[in-house]
Amino acid sequence: MLKPLNNRVVVLPDERKTSTPSGILLPDNKNERPITGTVVVGNSEVKEGDRVLFSLFALDEVELDGVNHCVVSASGILGVFI
């Protein structure tokens, strides 16, 4: 596992939708919006298991155990789902 430094967290991103339930394909710029995920390794602000909304531009993607994860700075987390 990865221990993030400098107020960062490791997030397992939710799968991004490429089409609507009726089959309409979503444009690529739709995927540039903030995304959601589950915190795998937290810090003092968010804890493991929290679902968060974070900016696509505030992350670094890494592969851990064959699964893509995001390392996100705390300032890139827009909110925690309650």
N, C-alpha and C positions, 0 to 999 in steps of 0.2 A: 504494500500500500504506500501511498505517497503522503508525506506530511508537508502541507503547504506552509510557506513562510510569509512574513510581512502582511498579516491581516487578509489572507486569501483563504478561499474554501474550495473543496473539490465537489463538483456537482455532476450527477448523472443526468444528462439532458433527456427530456421526453422526446419521443419520436416526432419529428416534424411532419405535418400533413402535406402531401403533394397534390391531393385532390379533395374535393368536397364529397359528402356522403352520396350525392347523386352522380358523381363521376366527373365533374368539371375539374380540369387541371388548373392548379393555382400557379400564377406567374412566379418567377424566381424572386422578384422583389418582395413578395409576400413573406418569404423566408428571412428577410432582413429585419423583421420586427422583433421586439423582445421575445425571449423564449423562456420556457419553464423547465424545471427539473427538480430532482431530489438531492439534498445535501448528503454526501457520503462522508466527508471529513469537514467538520465545522470549526468555528472559532468562538470568541466571546459573544458575538452578535447573533449568530445563527448556530443551531445545533444539528447534529446528525439526524436525518429523517425529516427535517423541515422541507416543505415544498416552497420554492422560491421563483420569482420572476426576475430575470436578469437580462442585461443588454448584450446583444450579440457582439458589440464592439469592445466589450470589456473582458474578454476571455482568451485563454490559450487552450487549444485542444491537445489532449494527450491520450495515448492508448495504454490502458492498464489491464493486464490479464485478457487481452484481446477485445476489450470493450472501450469505446470512445468515451472519455470524460472531459469535463471542462474545468480548468482552474480559473476561478473568478475572483477579482478583487472585491472587497467588501463594498467599495463605492460603486461597483457595477451591479450590485444587487438592488433592484428597484423596490422589492417588497417580499414579504413572507405571507403565504396563504394561511388563513386561520381556519 
